[in-house]
């Protein structure tokens, strides 16, 4: 084997510490040639300020110097251009999906993660109303309340009762909504709403994993996940189990909320999750005098969407009927027409979901096989 081929073979064993994949497979290795007994290797990083730069450099040198014909390495580190970085992310996302554990969620069903950088931005209300709006179009919507500590969707959606177990799988509780249904699993079905859960680390991760791996989601058309604020154990577990999901970031119009929400978007980027867009919530209200008030500021959501290079999916005003509907288990989306705020949001998001679903006959065949096994 030629020295260059030996070098590439060794470099294929070097993995990017963050992405967990070979630097050759990710397209990070550029020109490789040998002069005498000296190897010249070009490696492009995702960013010039990569915190793992030294680790990658050390691993490359070590791998190449294991070749008997090589005495020294001249390593040139660069940065991927925009097109190469986009290709790397596509490869990393595909590899993460291939490694993901099997669940009962159909491959054709897109998964939407509703995220935020901080609490108090109305994320759970948006999740509840979005799920209802999607269901009213005839979809079977699965809702996972992954906010293990701050669970509230059982009350917001008025879906209560005991969770049944069939064939070793938890069966989500259902509520008809228009032509479709909303199916929910929440800690609210397993614990009192006023009970504090003193869970951390592996216990929380296991709880979230059980809601996904040990539940029967086989009948849903789409899943919506309400996550806790921030980028802790729960969202990292979701990213590992459901790497094909898309993320929607919720923020309020204030600059402080915008900056914190950017962290949630940064998490999506580092976890190879597709960022679908931004929702700006609580963006003002019109009083009886006709004047529009914006107590939480103006424009934070639009600025965040522009900064991230994604769509501003919706601007949702402060509304007392949203809060009242949540208290009564009657989401306002139940009574909206097709031009209502949440129905337009649902239509907008649904139009973006094909990018989250594997295409082609193989994916459809796998769904058929999954359903056949589930019914056996």
C-alpha positions in Angstrom: 0.0 0.0 0.0 1.3 3.5 -0.9 2.3 5.7 2.1 -0.5 8.2 1.3 -3.1 5.4 1.5 -1.6 4.2 4.8 -1.9 7.7 6.2 -5.5 8.0 5.1 -6.2 4.6 6.6 -4.7 5.7 9.9 -6.5 9.0 9.9 -9.8 7.2 9.4 -9.4 6.0 13.0 -9.1 9.6 14.3 -12.4 10.8 15.6 -13.6 14.3 16.1 -14.2 14.4 19.9 -17.4 16.4 19.6 -19.0 14.8 16.6 -17.9 11.3 17.4 -17.1 10.4 13.8 -13.9 9.9 11.7 -12.3 13.1 10.5 -11.9 11.4 7.1 -15.6 10.5 6.9 -16.5 14.0 8.0 -14.5 15.5 5.1 -12.0 17.3 7.4 -8.9 15.8 5.8 -7.5 17.8 2.9 -4.3 17.3 1.0 -2.1 14.4 2.1 1.3 13.7 0.5 4.7 12.3 1.5 8.2 13.8 0.9 10.9 11.3 1.8 9.9 10.1 5.3 7.9 13.2 6.1 4.1 13.3 5.9 2.3 16.5 5.0 -1.3 16.5 6.2 -4.0 19.2 6.0 -6.9 19.1 8.4 -9.8 21.6 8.4 -11.6 22.3 11.7 -15.2 23.5 12.0 -14.0 26.7 13.6 -10.7 28.5 14.1 -11.3 28.7 17.9 -12.2 25.0 18.2 -11.6 24.1 21.9 -10.5 20.6 20.9 -8.0 21.8 18.4 -5.0 20.4 20.5 -6.7 17.0 21.0 -7.3 16.6 17.2 -3.8 17.7 16.4 -2.3 15.3 18.9 -4.4 12.4 17.7 -3.5 13.1 14.0 0.2 13.2 14.8 0.0 10.0 16.9 -1.9 8.1 14.2 0.4 9.1 11.3 3.7 8.4 13.3 2.5 4.8 13.9 3.4 4.2 10.3 6.9 2.7 10.0 7.7 4.6 6.8 7.0 8.0 8.5 9.5 9.8 10.8 7.8 13.2 11.1 4.5 15.0 10.4 4.0 18.5 9.0 0.4 19.3 10.0 -1.5 22.3 8.6 -4.7 23.2 10.4 -7.3 25.3 8.6 -11.0 26.0 8.8 -13.8 24.5 6.7 -15.6 26.9 4.3 -19.4 27.3 4.5 -20.2 24.6 2.0 -17.8 22.0 3.5 -19.2 22.8 7.0 -22.7 22.3 5.8 -21.7 18.9 4.2 -20.0 18.0 7.5 -23.2 18.7 9.4 -25.3 16.6 7.0 -22.8 13.7 7.4 -22.7 14.1 11.2 -26.5 14.2 11.4 -26.9 11.1 9.2 -24.3 9.2 11.3 -26.1 10.2 14.5 -29.4 9.0 13.1 -27.8 5.7 12.1 -26.5 5.2 15.6 -29.8 6.2 17.4 -31.6 3.4 19.3 -34.8 2.0 17.7 -38.1 3.4 19.1 -41.7 2.9 18.2 -42.0 6.4 16.7 -42.6 5.8 12.9 -39.8 6.9 10.7 -42.2 8.9 8.6 -43.3 11.0 11.7 -41.4 14.2 12.2 -40.4 15.1 15.7 -40.5 18.8 16.8 -38.6 19.8 20.0 -40.0 23.1 21.5 -37.0 24.6 23.3 -36.0 27.8 25.1 -32.9 29.2 26.8 -34.8 30.3 29.9 -38.1 29.6 31.7 -41.2 31.7 31.7 -41.4 32.3 28.0 -44.6 30.3 27.5 -43.1 27.3 25.9 -45.5 24.8 27.4 -48.6 26.8 26.3 -47.2 27.0 22.8 -46.6 23.2 22.8 -50.2 22.5 24.0 -51.8 24.9 21.4 -49.5 23.8 18.6 -50.4 20.1 19.3 -54.1 20.9 19.3 -53.9 22.9 16.1 -52.0 20.1 14.3 -54.6 17.5 15.6 -57.5 19.6 14.3 -56.1 19.1 10.7 -56.7 15.3 11.2 -53.2 14.4 12.4 -52.5 12.0 15.3 -50.2 14.1 17.4 -47.9 12.6 20.1 -46.9 14.9 22.8 -44.1 14.2 25.2 -43.8 16.3 28.3 -40.1 16.1 28.8 -40.0 18.8 31.4 -39.6 16.3 34.2 -39.4 18.9 36.9 -41.8 21.4 35.6 -44.4 19.2 34.0 -47.7 20.9 33.2 -49.1 19.5 29.9 -51.5 17.1 31.6 -53.3 20.1 33.0 -52.9 22.4 30.0 -54.4 19.7 27.7 -56.8 18.2 30.3 -55.5 14.7 29.6 -55.5 12.9 32.9 -55.7 9.3 34.1 -53.6 6.2 34.7 -51.1 5.2 32.1 -51.8 1.7 30.9 -49.1 -0.8 30.0 -49.6 -3.2 27.1 -47.0 -5.7 25.9 -44.5 -4.0 28.1 -45.1 -0.5 26.6 -46.7 2.5 28.2 -49.7 3.6 26.2 -50.1 7.5 25.9 -53.4 8.9 27.1 -55.5 10.4 24.3 -57.9 13.3 23.7 -59.8 13.8 20.4 -59.2 17.2 18.9 -61.3 18.0 15.8 -60.5 15.4 13.1 -57.4 14.1 14.9 -56.1 13.2 18.4 -53.5 14.3 20.9 -51.7 11.5 22.8 -49.7 12.5 25.8 -47.2 11.1 28.2 -46.2 13.3 31.2 -44.8 13.0 34.7 -48.2 14.6 35.5 -49.7 11.1 34.9 -47.3 9.6 37.4 -46.8 12.2 40.1 -48.9 14.9 41.8 -48.6 18.3 40.2 -47.6 19.9 43.5 -45.0 17.2 44.3 -41.3 18.2 44.0 -39.2 15.7 42.1 -35.7 15.6 43.6 -34.2 13.8 40.6 -30.9 14.5 39.0 -28.4 13.1 36.4 -28.9 9.5 35.4 -32.3 9.2 37.1 -33.7 12.0 34.9 -32.1 10.7 31.8 -33.6 7.3 32.4 -37.1 8.8 32.9 -36.9 10.6 29.6 -35.5 7.5 27.8 -38.4 5.4 29.2 -41.0 7.9 27.9 -39.4 7.3 24.4 -38.1 3.7 24.3 -40.7 2.1 26.7 -43.8 3.7 25.2 -46.0 2.9 22.3 -45.9 5.8 19.8 -46.5 3.6 16.8 -49.8 5.3 15.7 -48.7 8.9 15.6 -48.2 11.1 12.6 -46.0 13.8 14.3 -44.5 14.2 17.8 -44.1 17.5 19.7 -41.8 17.6 22.7 -41.9 20.2 25.5 -38.5 20.5 27.0 -37.2 22.1 30.1 -35.3 25.4 29.6 -31.6 25.3 29.0 -29.3 22.7 27.7 -29.0 20.1 30.5 -29.3 16.4 30.8 -32.8 16.1 29.4 -32.2 17.8 26.1 -28.9 16.0 25.7 -30.7 12.7 26.2 -33.4 13.7 23.6 -30.7 14.6 21.1 -29.1 11.2 21.6 -32.3 9.2 21.3 -34.0 11.4 18.5 -31.2 12.9 16.4 -33.6 13.3 13.5 -35.8 15.9 15.3 -36.1 19.5 14.5 -35.8 22.3 17.1 -38.0 25.4 17.5 -36.7 28.1 19.8 -39.2 30.1 21.8 -38.2 33.6 23.1 -39.9 36.8 24.3 -39.1 40.1 22.6 -36.6 41.3 25.3 -32.9 41.4 24.5 -32.0 39.4 27.6 -34.4 36.5 26.5 -33.0 36.7 23.0 -29.4 36.2 24.1 -30.3 33.3 26.4 -32.4 31.7 23.7 -29.4 31.8 21.4 -27.8 29.2 23.7 -30.6 26.7 22.9 -29.9 27.3 19.2 -26.2 26.8 19.8 -27.0 23.4 21.4 -29.0 22.4 18.3 -26.0 23.2 16.1 -23.5 21.3 18.3 -25.9 18.3 18.5 -26.5 18.2 14.7 -30.2 19.0 15.2 -31.9 20.9 12.5 -33.1 24.4 13.7 -36.4 25.1 12.1 -37.1 28.6 13.3 -38.0 31.0 16.1 -41.3 31.8 17.8 -41.6 35.2 19.6 -44.1 34.9 22.4 -45.7 37.6 24.5 -44.9 40.3 21.9 -47.3 42.9 23.2 -51.1 43.6 23.5 -53.6 46.1 22.3 -55.7 47.7 25.1 -59.2 49.1 24.8 -57.8 52.6 24.0 -56.4 51.1 20.8 -52.8 51.6 21.8 -50.4 48.6 21.5 -48.2 48.0 24.6 -45.0 46.0 24.6 -44.1 45.5 28.3 -41.4 42.9 27.4 -39.8 44.9 24.6 -39.9 44.8 20.8 -38.1 42.8 18.1 -36.1 40.3 20.1 -37.5 37.3 18.2 -36.9 38.8 14.8 -33.4 39.8 15.7 -32.7 36.3 17.0 -34.1 34.6 13.8 -31.9 37.0 11.7 -28.8 36.2 13.8 -29.4 32.4 13.4 -30.3 32.6 9.7 -33.8 30.9 10.2 -37.4 32.0 9.9 -39.4 33.9 12.5 -42.2 31.4 12.5 -44.8 33.4 14.5 -45.2 36.4 16.8 -47.8 35.6 19.4 -49.2 38.5 21.4 -50.0 38.5 25.1 -53.6 37.1 25.4 -55.6 36.4 28.5 -57.5 33.6 26.8 -54.3 31.7 26.4 -53.6 31.7 30.1 -57.3 31.1 31.0 -57.5 28.2 28.5 -54.4 26.6 30.1 -55.9 26.9 33.6 -59.1 25.2 32.4 -57.5 22.6 30.1 -59.1 24.2 27.1 -56.3 25.4 24.8 -57.4 28.4 22.8 -56.4 26.6 19.6 -59.5 24.4 20.1 -61.7 27.3 19.2 -59.6 29.1 16.6 -60.4 29.1 12.9 -57.9 28.2 10.2 -56.5 31.8 10.2 -55.9 31.8 14.0 -52.4 32.4 15.4 -51.7 28.8 16.4 -53.3 27.3 13.3 -51.1 29.4 11.0 -48.1 28.4 13.1 -49.0 24.7 12.8 -49.4 25.1 9.0 -46.1 26.9 8.8 -44.2 24.2 10.8 -45.9 21.3 9.1 -44.6 22.7 5.7 -41.1 22.5 7.1 -41.3 18.9 8.5 -40.5 17.0 5.2 -36.8 17.9 5.8 -36.9 15.9 9.0 -38.3 12.7 7.5 -36.2 10.0 5.7 -37.4 9.8 2.1 -37.9 7.0 -0.3 -39.3 3.5 -0.4 -36.9 2.1 2.2 -38.3 4.3 4.9 -41.8 3.3 4.0 -40.9 -0.4 3.9 -39.3 -0.1 7.3 -42.5 1.4 8.7 -44.5 -1.5 7.4 -42.1 -3.9 9.0 -42.2 -2.0 12.3 -46.0 -2.1 12.3 -46.1 -5.8 11.5 -43.7 -6.6 14.3 -45.7 -4.4 16.8 -48.9 -6.3 15.9 -47.3 -9.8 16.1 
